[in-house]
Amino acid sequence: MVTDQVSRVDNQTAVFRLAEEQESRADLALRQEVKFVVSRDDVSTIRKLLESNGRRLVYNEPVSTVRSIYFDDIGMTACRANLGGVGHRRKVRLRWYDSLVPKKNVFFEIKWRKNRITGKHRIPLEVQGSLSGVPYRQIVDDLVGVLPSAHVADLLESNEPVVIVEYKREHFAARDSALRVTLDYDLVFYDQTGKQCISSSFPQPMHDTVIVEGKTSPGGEQDVKDFLYPLRPRISAFSKYVHACNLLGLVSM
């Protein structure tokens, strides 16, 4: 059911409402993510292997451009929790696909981790108009007005825009199981600290890094390794958010 709740910030109408179709994906609720960092030169080889061992998934485009605004607090608690290896932690972000600035469809996400197990609360939203030029203050206040109450506290604790993470993503799936694998490359980061609204100025690329990520049920690490056979890359911890903060000089790794 669409929520027609409207809030006013600086006499402006709210820009978000809940999407009519609320996704229910079991694979987001509880899973294990297995990541491998490989060379940029290996993208073609990895792509052919994933197409051979599985099947390509196409959602909007064969190659999606993913963009996410990551929110944190002034002390960068979420980022530092990752750097410190804290077992229980969360990240708050606003994600959209295939446009420089969010258009109609966006997703508010809270990604959580409990040791080796991860999950994601994903709330589909519709943008009323455009977010171009909308102050971050209004974006946060409007999200508070439309999100389910269970997720508002996480946003209020992490309501400072820190960075936009952008990358190309290709999706693949095993033919006979629920295993999904993504191929991410052409990473670009945009500093949002101190910005009044969404900014794509001064991009900082990280083009030499490619991430292959298997998303499987808990305990399915070997399934991911088998899917990538005969390649045997080494499992690596890699947070795009943390690497963005490091490259932009916001934290040190």
Buried (B, 14 or more C-beta within 10 A) or exposed (E): EEBEEEBEBEEBEBBBBBBEEEEEEEBBEEBBBBBBBBEEEBBEEBBEBBEEBBEEEEEEEEBBBBBBBBBBBEEBBBBBBBBEEEEEBBBBBBBBBBEEBBBEBBBBBBBBBEEEBBBBBBBBBBBBEEBEEBBBBBBBBBBBBBBEEEBBEBBEBBBBBBBBBBBBBBBBBBEEEBBBBBBBBBBBBBBBBEBEBBBEEEEBEBEEBBBBBBBBBEEBBEBBBEBBEEBEBEEEEBBBBBBBBBBBEBBEE
